[in-house]
Amino acid sequence: MNGITQLAVGETVDHYLLIKQSTKAFTTTGNPFMTLILQDKSGDIEAKLWDTNDEHETLYHAEAIVRVGGEIQHYRGKNQLRIKSIRPVKEEEGISLSDLVPSAEKSKEVLLEELMQYFFEMKNPQIQRITRHLLKKHQPAIITFPAATKNHHDYVSGLIDHVVSMLKLGKALCDLYPTINKDLLYAGIILHDVGKVIELSGPVATSYTIEGNLLGHITIMVNEIAKAADELEIEGEEVMLLQHMVLSHHGKEEWGSPKKPMLLEAEMLHYIDNIDAKMNMLNRALNKTNPGEFTERLFPLDNRSFYKPTFE
């Protein structure tokens, strides 16, 4: 059976799905409805549940598993699921969260092993100690958390998948441009999004924590670097520069960076982060698009659709 994101417009749906997000709202005439983000291992899709009541809110909450019948339709440039029937899964049906949650193609153990190899190329003991300390402190979460709630690497082990891809890009740039400081760039790549293990709730039905809403992953990580340096009794410019790498990695103030990059390595970190996030979005959209057709509109990419060529 094809996954929910692999179905074409007009195809019938009879799937077990996980409710990733559930939001209540009202129509212009005051009638209640719910917007559900439903997912299986192939990805997620939006659906509307009309004329809802308190019982629906109780049954169809985030992390609930449901059996849904309906049809795929096209709405405002994206596929949407038109629900015709929905019910909670029965215990005897034997469906678990692990059957429905998307995850990285490689196992978390393989990804962690790949990440650790980059420490052998680092020479600065201060930077290496801080990075290892924070990696060890947050390792269980780093290897299981997504990198975001939506758009890119928003699946189990998405965070470490994102970091390992970025390290490979970083290594290629360091080979091409030897003036790049490997220690700063590699450490910046490894640490730039670690604050998300505090900002986000976890790998399933991911939402923002109180700290995530009030502080954000950038502020969280800058504080974590300061605490690590204090615990390890490390002083010096390295601490400040690592903090700057994290502070500036979104590139511009309007994109969420408190500071613009003012280090060569910080500028490269921003580009590498941007490239990997966009490639992840594009590859996933193109994977569910037939040759000779356009992808659905991708909001983070200026709401553009991308064409999939008919030749390889």
N, C-alpha and C positions, 0 to 999 in steps of 0.2 A: 504494500500500500504506500502510495506517495505521501510525503509529509505535507503539512498544511500549506507551506509556502511554495510547494512544487505543483500545486493544482492550478489549472488554467481557468479563466473566466467562464462561468457556465457549468463547471464541473460540480458534482454532488459531493457533499461532505457528510461523512459518518465516522467521526474520529473521537478518540480520547484526547483531551487537551488539558493543559494546566493554565489556570488563570494567573497570569503574570501581574496584571494590574486591574483594579476594579474601581470605577469612579462614578458617583451618582451626580445627575444633573437634571435640569428641567427643560422642556420644550418651551417655545414662545407662548404656548397656550397654557403653560403651567403643569403639564403632565410629566410625571417622573420617568426617567429612563436611566440606563446604566451603559457606560462605555467599558467594554472588556477588552483587554489585550490577552489573547489566547496563544499558547505556544506548545510546540512539540520539539523534537530534536532538530527539525529542519529550520526553525526560526519562529517568528510570531506574526500575528495578523490581528487587525482591529475588528471588533464586532459591536453591534448595538443591541441591547435588550430593551424592548419598549414596554410601556405601561407597567412598570415595576412597582413592587410594594415592599414592606418591611421583610417579608419572608425571603424575597429574592436577594435582598442585601445580606441576610444571614447566610443563605446557601452559597452565594456566588461571590465570595471574597477572595482576595489574593492568596495564592498557594492552594486553593481548592482544585481538585481534579474533577472534570466533568466529561460527560459524553454529549457531543453536539452533532445535531443534524442540520443541514442547510445547504447553501450554495455560494460559490465564489462569484462576487460581482466587482465591477470596476467603478471606483468613485473618486473623483478629483485626483486622477493620476496614480492612484494606488489600488491594489486589490483589497477588498474588504469581505468579511464573512457575513452573509445574511442568515441569521439564525432562524430556523423553523422549529427546532426542538432542542431542549437542553435539560439535563438532569445531573445531580451529583453521582459520581461513580459508586458502585456497590462494592463492598469489601470482597465479596466472592469473585469479582472480576479480576482481582489480582494485579491492578495497575498501580505502580509506585512512581514517586517523583523522579527517580533516576531514569525511568522509561521515557520521560518527556522533557527533561532539561537539556538544552544544547550544551556542548562542551568543546574544548579545544581538540583538534585532531590528534595531537600528541598527548601522551599521559603527563600528569603533573610531575612525575618522577623524572621522566626524560627531559622535560623542559627545565627543571631545576638543575639537572646535571649539565645541560648545555650552558645555562647561566653561570654556573660556578667556574667553568673553564676560563671565563674572561678575567677572573682575579689573577690568573697566572701571568697576564700581560701588564698588570698594574705594578708600579714601582714605588709610589709614594706611600709610606707606611701609615701616615695619619689618615689619608683619604681611604685607604684600604680598611683600616681598623674601624672607622666610623661606618662604612658601608656594610662590612661583614656583621658588625654589631646590630645594626638595624634590620638587616636581612634575617639574622638569627632570631631576633626579638619578635618579628612579625611573620616568620616563615609559614606557619600553618595557614594563615589567611592569605598571604601572598600567592601561594600555589593553588588556591581554590577560588578566590574572589574574581568577579568580572572586572574589566577596566572601566565600565560605565553602566548606566541603567538602560541605555539605548544607543543606537547609531553604530558604535564600533566596539568590537571585543566584549560584547555584552552577554557573555556566556561563562559557564564554569571554567575556571583556569584562564579566563580571558586576559587577566592582568599580567600574568607571567608569560603568556603567549605573546602579548604586545611587547613586553620588555625584551624577550629573546629576539624577536624580529628586529626591534630597534638596535640591539647590540650588533646584529649582523650587518645592518646598514652602517652603524657607527664604525665598525671595523673596516668596511670597504672604504669609507671616507678617510679614515686614518692612514690606510695604505696609500691612498691617492694623494693626500695632503699631510705629509709628515710633521708639519708645524702644529697640528692639533695635539693637545695634551690628552693622551689616552686616559689617564687617571681621572681627570675632571669629566671627560665626556662619558666614559663607562659608568662612573659613579652617578653622574647626573641622570643617565638613562635608567639605571637600576632603582634610584630613589625617587624620581620625579613624580610618580603616581602612587607611591606606597601609602601616602596619607589617605588613599581611598579605602584602605582596610578599616579605617575609623569613620570615614565620611559615609560609607555605604553599609547597608544592613547585613549583606551576605550574598552567597551565590544564587539563591532561589528567591523569586519574586522580589528582586532587589529594589530597595527604596533608600531615601536619605535618612540618616540618623539625625538626632538633635545637633550633635557636633558638626555633622555635614552641612546642615542648613545654616547654622550660626557662624561657623568658622570656615569650612571648605577645606579641601585636601591640601591646598598649597600652604595655607597658614598652619595647618596641623603638622605638615612635614617639616616646615622651617623650625617649629618648636621641637620636633623630635630630633632633628640634627643637633640643636643646641643642647638638649638633654643628654644625647649620646656623647657629645664632646665633653660635657661636664662629668659624666660618669666615668669616661675613659681618661679624664684629666688631660685632654688635648687642647692646646691653644695654638693660635696662629692663623695666618691668612686662609689656609685651606678650609676652615670651618665657615668663614664668611663667604668664600667663593662657592662652596657647595650649597649654601643657603640661597645665593643668587641664582644658581642653576635652576633650583626648584621655583623660586619666585618669578622667574622670567620665562618659563618654558611655554606659556601660552602665547608669547610673542608681543601682544599689544594689550593696553589697558582695557579696551573694549571687548577683548576676548578673555578677560579674567585674570590677566597678569598684573600684579601690583607694580612690577618694574619691567621695562623693555630689556631685552638682552644687551649686556654691555661687556660680554666676554665672547671671544671667538667660539669657544666651546658651547656657550649658552645659545648663541645664534644657531649653531649646528644642531643642538638638541631640539630646538623649536622646529626646525625643518624636518628632522628625522621623525619626530612625534607626529607631525602633520601628515607626512608621506605615509607612514604606516597606518594611521587611523583611516585615511582616505582610501588606501589600497584595500583595507579590510572591508570597508563599506562597499566599494566598487566590486570586489570579487564576489561577495555574497549576493549582491544584486544581480550580477551577470550570471552567476551560477543557476539562478532560477529564471533566466531569460532565454528564449529560443533564438538561434542564429537568424539574423534578418529582422529582429525585433528590437524595440527599445525597452530599457529597464523601467521600473516604476520611478516616479520622481523622488529624488533624494534631497530632502530638506537641507541637511548640513552642506550639501554641495550646490548651493544657490537654487535649490529646487529643480535641478536639471535632470533630464532623462539621458541615458547613455546607450548608444547603439552597439549591438553585438554583431560583428562581421560574420558573413556566411562562410568565409575561408579561414583556415588555421595558419 
